[in-house]
Amino acid sequence: MNFPSIVLIDNFNGCNLSCSICDHKNMKRPLAKMPWKYYCKVIDEIAEKNRHARVWLIFFGDPFLCDDMPGRIAYAKMKGLKDVVLNTNGLMMAKEKSKAFIDAGLDWIYVGIDAATKETYDKIRIGGDFHKVIDNVLTWQKMRHNIFVQFVECELNQHEKEQFIEDWSLHGIKVKVRPMVSWIGLVDNKSGIAPENHDPCYWFKNSISILNNGDVALCACDIHGRFVQGDIRTRTMQEVWKEYHQKQPEPCKSCGDWQFARSQYV
């Protein structure tokens, strides 16, 4: 493959929660938006090389904290991109902001909730508001049916997985379930699977992850940019991606986060 089929763009790396399953609270990278010139450079190359690529406009933050996100969505759609998506914790998904995202042409949005009850939610989504997020999701659905709710399975919520699926299915909302990851060894995900027994890493094979300063991270789990593989400031995505895919980088050899791609859609 000469060009990635998935592109993750770090348009803004701020988040308003301190989730127990995430390492964002320890991030050393400065909070900042990706400069517009870098963003346009990335989108323009995708439009030229593979406009059917899945393009995530958030890598490690929440899109509702990015004040010009609707404009960024609109630019990607104007350039002809076919699969522009976002992930969010849903806390700031008020009706007015949601409408701006929908009107800009967003194809899909994924809302991380990870719990079927407030009690479990509060243990995982630290600083969130369970009932507010549910209301926001249902409000979005009334405006447009392009929404998934996500359940990241871990020790704290395993007992609620089936209830989560059942509850949201009753609302006619699609559910994504995936394993918890370690963010390349930063959080204990208790996978119990030896790295040498893993499948080929879907994310490494298919995606490129671009930080807000233009650096290219190792993969979607390299949230702090600890393993920079190049940059798109002076080079093309295609050049960087082809170069570091010629051999397996050292961090991959002991990483169990390949399981991240084992998602279940209901």
Secondary structure as the mmCIF struct_conf table of DSSP 4:
data_model
#
loop_
_struct_conf.conf_type_id
_struct_conf.id
_struct_conf.beg_label_comp_id
_struct_conf.beg_label_asym_id
_struct_conf.beg_label_seq_id
_struct_conf.end_label_comp_id
_struct_conf.end_label_asym_id
_struct_conf.end_label_seq_id
BEND BEND1 PHE A 3 PHE A 3
BEND BEND2 SER A 5 SER A 5
STRN STRN1 ILE A 6 ILE A 9
BEND BEND3 ASN A 11 ASN A 11
STRN STRN2 PHE A 12 PHE A 12
BEND BEND4 ASN A 16 ASN A 16
TURN_TY1_P TURN_TY1_P1 SER A 20 ILE A 21
HELX_RH_3T_P HELX_RH_3T_P1 HIS A 24 ASN A 26
BEND BEND5 ARG A 29 ARG A 29
HELX_LH_PP_P HELX_LH_PP_P1 PRO A 30 LEU A 31
STRN STRN3 LYS A 33 LYS A 33
HELX_LH_PP_P HELX_LH_PP_P2 MET A 34 PRO A 35
HELX_RH_AL_P HELX_RH_AL_P1 TRP A 36 LYS A 49
TURN_TY1_P TURN_TY1_P2 ARG A 51 HIS A 52
BEND BEND6 ALA A 53 ALA A 53
STRN STRN4 ARG A 54 TRP A 56
BEND BEND7 LEU A 57 LEU A 57
BEND BEND8 PHE A 59 GLY A 61
HELX_RH_3T_P HELX_RH_3T_P2 PRO A 63 LEU A 65
TURN_TY1_P TURN_TY1_P3 ASP A 67 ASP A 68
HELX_RH_AL_P HELX_RH_AL_P2 MET A 69 MET A 78
TURN_TY1_P TURN_TY1_P4 LYS A 79 GLY A 80
BEND BEND9 LYS A 82 LYS A 82
STRN STRN5 ASP A 83 THR A 88
BEND BEND10 GLY A 90 GLY A 90
TURN_TY1_P TURN_TY1_P5 LEU A 91 MET A 92
HELX_RH_AL_P HELX_RH_AL_P3 LYS A 95 ALA A 104
TURN_TY1_P TURN_TY1_P6 GLY A 105 GLY A 105
STRN STRN6 TRP A 108 GLY A 112
BEND BEND11 ALA A 116 THR A 117
HELX_RH_AL_P HELX_RH_AL_P4 LYS A 118 ILE A 124
BEND BEND12 ARG A 125 ARG A 125
TURN_TY1_P TURN_TY1_P7 ILE A 126 GLY A 127
HELX_RH_AL_P HELX_RH_AL_P5 PHE A 130 MET A 143
BEND BEND13 HIS A 145 HIS A 145
STRN STRN7 ILE A 147 GLU A 153
TURN_TY1_P TURN_TY1_P8 GLU A 155 ASN A 157
HELX_RH_3T_P HELX_RH_3T_P3 GLN A 158 GLU A 160
HELX_RH_AL_P HELX_RH_AL_P6 LYS A 161 LEU A 170
TURN_TY1_P TURN_TY1_P9 HIS A 171 GLY A 172
STRN STRN8 LYS A 174 PRO A 179
TURN_TY1_P TURN_TY1_P10 TRP A 183 LEU A 186
BEND BEND14 VAL A 187 VAL A 187
HELX_RH_3T_P HELX_RH_3T_P4 PRO A 195 ASN A 197
HELX_LH_PP_P HELX_LH_PP_P3 HIS A 198 PRO A 200
HELX_RH_AL_P HELX_RH_AL_P7 TYR A 202 ASN A 206
STRN STRN9 SER A 207 ILE A 210
TURN_TY1_P TURN_TY1_P11 ASN A 212 ASN A 213
BEND BEND15 GLY A 214 GLY A 214
STRN STRN10 ASP A 215 ALA A 217
BEND BEND16 LEU A 218 CYS A 219
TURN_TY1_P TURN_TY1_P12 ALA A 220 CYS A 221
TURN_TY1_P TURN_TY1_P13 ILE A 223 HIS A 224
BEND BEND17 PHE A 227 PHE A 227
STRN STRN11 GLY A 230 ASP A 231
BEND BEND18 ILE A 232 ARG A 235
HELX_RH_AL_P HELX_RH_AL_P8 MET A 237 TYR A 244
TURN_TY1_P TURN_TY1_P14 HIS A 245 HIS A 245
BEND BEND19 GLN A 246 LYS A 247
HELX_RH_3T_P HELX_RH_3T_P5 GLU A 250 SER A 254
HELX_RH_3T_P HELX_RH_3T_P6 ASP A 257 ALA A 261
STRN STRN12 GLN A 264 TYR A 265
#
